[in-house]
């Protein structure tokens, strides 16, 4: 009889532990998705700026117009990065056929 009582309390304790773990996993997954979104936002903005600056620097070296194309493409890269951020935040850039 005492073993049945122990089994019941053990079952209850297991159910309580499972429910706590599910709650922890749910909260943890929300934090991970937020961290993933922030890291993607930073990557999108940084990539736009670096690629724009690289293209501008390359054109400046090729044509000999030292700061002009670097400045222009740096600003264009920043605008492209911000546009990509807007697409990530609104979710519009994630659908198939978005540009149709």
Phi, psi and omega in degrees: 000319180292331179291326176294320179296318178295321178296319180294316179292326177294317178297316178297318180294323178295317179298319178295317180296319179295318180294322177295320180294320178297319178295318179297317179295323179294313178296320181293323179292326176296319178293321180294320181292325177292318178295319178298319180294317179296321179291325177291321178299314180295320180294317180298315182292315181295320180296318178299316180294315182292318180292318177298316179294322178295317178295316179298317179296319180297316179294321177298318179294323182288318183266344180080022178253078198311297188267349194291306182290331175299314180295314183297311183285334173296316178293319177295321176296322176295319178295319178295321178296318178293321176298319177295322176298317180298320178294322179292315184293318182276342180081010183284331183276004185260354184268150177287135179080024183296325186270007180281000000 
